[in-house]
C-alpha cells in the first residue's frame, strides 16, 4: 500500500488524498468551501467535472462567524440545520447564493 507521511507524523493511504479547492470569497466578505470529486457529496461522484451538484461547507460571514444559508438549503444538510456540510447542492443554488452576496471576489 502506498502511504503519505503527514506533517503530524501520521500516515495516510495515498488513495485517501484528494485535491482540496480553495475557499470562495464573495464581495461582501462571505466565504464558503465548494468541493467536488469522487469522495465528495457531489454529482457525479468522480474527478472528471461537469458537476450538477456540489458539496458546500463551512460558510462564514465577513467576521469568520458561521453563516446560516437560506432555508431552501435545509434539505441538503447533514441531518441538522444549520449544518457544517451540505451535500448534493445544485450548482444553480450555489451560484444564486454567491450572487446574493455580491458575486465572487476571489479564491482564498
N, C-alpha and C positions, 0 to 999 in steps of 0.2 A: 504494500500500500504506500502511495506517495503521500508525504505529510509536509506541512509547512510549519516552521518554528515561528511562534508568535512572540511579540515583544515581551510578554509577561513570562516567557519560558515554557508555556504550554504548546502542545502540538495540535494541529487541526488537519484532518484529511483534505487533500487538495480538491476533491470533488465538492467540498462544502464551501469553497471560496466562490465569491461572486463579485461582479462589478457593482459597486455602490455609486449611484448617481448623486451628484451634488444637489443641495437644497435649492429650491426655487425661492427667490425673494421677490415679493410684489412691490410695487411703487409706494404703497403705504407702510411698508416695513413688515408685513405679514410674511412668514416663511412656512414652507411645507416640504416634506420629502415625498417625492413621487418615484416609485421603484417598479421595475418590470424585470422579468426573467423567469427561468424555469423553476425557481424556488420561491417565487413571489405569488401573491394573490392577484393575478392578472389573467387576461385572456388575449391571446393564447398564452399558455404557460411554456414559453420557450425563450430562446435568446435571439430570435430572428427579427423581431419587430412587427410593425403593423398591428399595434395593440388597440383593442376596442375598450378594454377595462384595465385599470391600473391599481396598484397598492399605494395608498396615501397614508402618511404617518407623521406624528409629532408636529402638528400645526401649531404655530406660535404667533403671537401678536408682535408688534414692534418693540415691546419691552421684554420679549422672550418668555412671556407667560402663555400657558396653554390657551388655545383659541378654540371655541366651540363652533364647528361648521353648521350650515343650515340643517334644520330638522330633516330635510329630504335625504341627508346622508345617514340617518339612523339605521336604515336597512342594510348598510354596508359596514356597520360597526362590528367589533369582535364579540358582541353579546351584551355590552353595556354602552350607554350613550350619555355623555360623550365618551370617546374612546381614544386610545393612543394610535390604534391602527384601524384603517378602513380598507377592506378588501373588495376587489372587483368593482371599483368605482368607474362608471362610464367616463371616458375621456371628455365627453361634452360637458359633464358636470364639473370636472376639474378645470376645464377651460373657462367655464362660466364663473367659477369661484375666483380664479386668478383675475379675470376681467373686472369682477366686482370689487377687487382690491387695487384697481388702477393699472392692471396689466403686469407683465413680468419685467422686473428691473434688470436682474442679472442672476447668475448662478453663483452661490456662495461656496 
